[in-house]
């Protein structure tokens, strides 16, 4: 019932995994619209693969940011001579 109401109000058709992956990647670069966030959330309720994909994207983003911090980067450390 709720799904039909949301479909009528927002035109929320189900996302394919490809569309959900595109939205998840776009969410890293820009703010998603309310409709996009709801679509991605609704898809994530049903699709464990896309939930894991989003989790991996967040992990990679945090990892890349930590590697860009010179104080935390293992590449910047020098071995004692």
Rosetta blueprint (number, residue, H / E / L):
1 X L
2 X H
3 X H
4 X H
5 X H
6 X H
7 X H
8 X H
9 X H
10 X H
11 X L
12 X L
13 X L
14 X L
15 X L
16 X L
17 X H
18 X H
19 X H
20 X H
21 X H
22 X H
23 X H
24 X H
25 X H
26 X H
27 X H
28 X H
29 X H
30 X L
31 X L
32 X L
33 X L
34 X H
35 X H
36 X H
37 X H
38 X H
39 X H
40 X H
41 X H
42 X H
43 X H
44 X H
45 X H
46 X H
47 X L
48 X H
49 X H
50 X H
51 X H
52 X H
53 X H
54 X H
55 X H
56 X H
57 X H
58 X H
59 X H
60 X H
61 X H
62 X H
63 X H
64 X H
65 X H
66 X H
67 X H
68 X H
69 X L
70 X L
71 X L
72 X L
73 X L
74 X H
75 X H
76 X H
77 X L
78 X L
79 X L
80 X L
81 X L
